[in-house]
Amino acid sequence: MTDPSFAPYLSRWHLTPDDEAIVTPAARLLPVIACGTPAILKIVALEEAGAAVNCWRGGAAYRLLGSSSTA
């Protein structure tokens, strides 16, 4: 069963869980399917980590599909 804290984000972005959640001190990550493509839903635990993700805007090793500040 998926952690219920992911539910609002799964609904908002029409994501389908694709595996078990991964929990770290800095974030909770959930493998998902987004528009038929494998992706990761990341909920950061530290405000600074979220700011870093938004600052890069996918210009690093990932493509940012959306964030709570852009959705």
C-alpha positions in Angstrom: 0.0 0.0 0.0 1.3 3.5 -0.9 2.0 6.0 1.9 -1.2 8.2 2.0 1.0 11.3 2.1 1.6 10.8 -1.6 -2.1 10.8 -2.5 -2.6 14.5 -3.1 0.4 14.6 -5.5 -0.6 11.4 -7.3 -4.1 12.9 -7.9 -2.8 16.3 -8.8 -0.4 15.1 -11.5 -2.3 11.9 -12.5 0.5 9.6 -11.5 0.3 5.9 -11.0 2.5 4.3 -8.3 5.0 1.9 -9.9 7.0 0.4 -6.9 7.6 0.8 -3.2 8.5 4.2 -1.7 12.1 5.0 -0.8 12.5 7.0 2.4 15.7 9.0 3.2 16.4 11.7 5.8 16.0 14.4 3.1 13.0 13.1 1.1 10.4 10.5 0.3 10.6 9.1 -3.2 8.0 7.1 -5.1 8.6 5.4 -8.4 5.6 6.4 -10.6 4.3 6.3 -14.2 3.6 9.8 -15.6 2.0 10.0 -19.0 3.2 6.5 -19.8 6.8 7.3 -18.7 8.7 6.1 -15.6 9.3 8.9 -13.2 10.0 9.6 -9.5 7.7 11.6 -7.2 9.9 13.3 -4.7 8.6 15.0 -1.5 11.5 16.8 0.2 11.7 16.9 3.9 14.0 19.9 4.1 13.0 23.3 2.7 16.5 23.8 1.4 16.4 20.6 -0.7 13.2 21.7 -2.3 14.7 25.1 -3.2 17.7 23.3 -4.8 15.4 21.1 -6.9 13.4 24.2 -8.1 16.6 26.2 -8.7 18.0 23.6 -11.2 14.6 23.2 -12.9 15.6 20.0 -14.5 18.9 21.3 -15.8 20.9 18.6 -14.0 20.6 14.8 -14.3 16.8 14.9 -14.3 13.9 16.6 -16.1 11.5 18.4 -13.7 8.0 17.5 -14.7 6.4 19.7 -12.1 6.7 21.0 -8.5 4.3 22.3 -5.9 5.6 25.8 -6.7 4.9 25.4 -10.4 1.7 23.3 -10.4 
